[in-house]
């Protein structure tokens, strides 16, 4: 049962009491969205997007022209521009905010589910989104909606600037739209870009199980045509997302048998229909089970989550509570191989590793400067562990399947960074008594675990073994 | 320019000839053969790497990017002067090029293009495995892949238990600790973990012998060469080279495209060194998402294009040659009036390579890896079979 604390959160830290009712402890964390526990600076998405704008504009419109014959000069000035716009800093700050929720907040269960949703509506590696806006998108659109209906999160994520740009919807132009006509007059062709529409169906809502066709994808893309950032000479593609009727495909569209009229409202109506499709709740229930419990969820596991969804109209706190309860009920039967990020956070929490730089230290950063090494520690560490949360390779996010995290090099990283982490612990947590207490609190069979790790004398070795035992790798 | 539209690779005789032989796996399995794929990310400019000689259209549109002192390969094509190692291979019949080729992706997003170059599909993100992984699965090569990268590239997905090597700068724990974990894994029937720990324990012994732990592609390639050489070592290796997206300051022998080409070239050299005589049983291929526009842009760089080139190296090549069905560079011959066209589906090269190296019937590769898409069997034209 004790693996439940790691399944739905990151284990119990040294200052935490063992909850008398573990399930209630978990459920109580899911009603409200508290303030961030990070006490340092937190920038709004819009401000970060402006930094991104300055970078894109400066590189594309200024430096490339100015240094067209001077590769080294170009590189030098581009580096300056990176620092002038905080390119190496912001994502480290975002990681501090992100990990504080796991390690320092009263709501680690909410944090673990936040990571789930951030990855569900993933912004994968594209341009420099990760360095500037992905973290803020996950704060303002994903986390902020975790006490709302799924529909609201889906609506906002779909027309969020990050998502629209990430999935190329700015290039999605109705072939019969005004803009396409203008383009034809100039001898150019403009047409639909299906990318975003496909992912909305496949990854974000109903999934291929619902049986949509390629024609549904195209029709969905027609509905989405015209939703794009407001273009400006200076802001380029970084303007706020709006609906531009000139790029919108006229006429009625049909998706999954339902008709949608032309115009601005059709997208939101279509999303409402998608999130209410039975395949959508089934898909989300499956993904939650896969994330928390096992690679291959059973119908039985999914059922209570689907029921909670139906009863509450997809109200996320209820859906989350149902998922957590299923995880509790199956905690003795299933252990889930943890991805590198969750593994690191568990180790940091249980063993009291000082993972996150302090707010005052991070706030020392001045725009224009190169951040100092320790301000960039988290970005580097996540890269080394093989899972930077803002750099998933594809729009389907980081994998929830165990086999994708099983490779020798990835396991090596857990060995060497377990060792590194040990030296980031305070002296009072570098004692045998500390480990005995921690293991007692977090593992079902402490005697066996202690017997294994005690085969090595030095505490650092015990630490490395503990965090690479199957009981830890799988929770 | 002497080249006209030639049909080097258009013969359908090959396909007809092979059609009679439908063995699932061909018999020639006595030698261990290796396949190496180098992914060139960002859009490799085939016309910068392998420029055409004496084409007025080319010279006119790229006047600031034309290279001096290129290495002449034949009457029609030259080689970028910094590709010295590749040129050595070429001189020993160990290097060849397929030109005016690309995956069937004609839009210009890196993001979508790189996804498709790895999956081999038509619709971005619709396929969740790589063509190489599927090919290995077909040939039952479980545990035979090595990625010189972290995490596992999509290209190798589709078969489990691939190895990867991308050394951490930190020291591994002592061997006794690794052995203890391995025995715990075994006791608890965690066989996948136990197998990996075995690999790690062996690796730890090797690295204490002073093997370089650099992440530079040149040293990774040396290491990979040594592994591929082993009879029980991996049979497939995958590299990544970034930085081909040169929108600015691309030009000249020392331009930014050169830096990435030099890195690619260093892989050829180190692989050859690591492999020793086993280079004879190895085939190395490059892979990119698209080429670049013919026309230089305002920043003396190039924009995203279409047709590019594939570099090939190793003893499984038939001979040194530039294989192409050259489409020409007049405006009407260009793709959408701006890019070198692709006249050979790059996947025909990759399918033929897998068929040759994995000793698997081309038609099965075509059917099971590339969904029966219309591809040409080029095996007997390009490779020793």
Interface residues (C-beta under 8 A of the other chain):
Chain A: X60 X63 X64 X65 X67 X68 X69 X70 X71 X74 X126 X168 X194 X195 X198 X199 X202 X384 X386 X387 X393 X394 X395 X396 X403 X404 X406 X407 X408 X409 X410 X411 X412 X413 X415 X416 X417 X419 X420 X452 X455 X456 X461 X464 X465 X468 X469 X470 X473
Chain B: X64 X109 X111 X112 X115 X123 X124 X125 X126 X128 X147 X150 X151 X152 X154 X157 X160 X162 X163 X164 X165 X166 X168 X170 X171 X172 X173 X174 X176 X177 X178 X180 X181 X184 X185 X188 X190 X192 X193 X196 X197 X199 X200 X203 X247 X248 X249 X251 X254 X255 X256 X298 X299 X300 X301
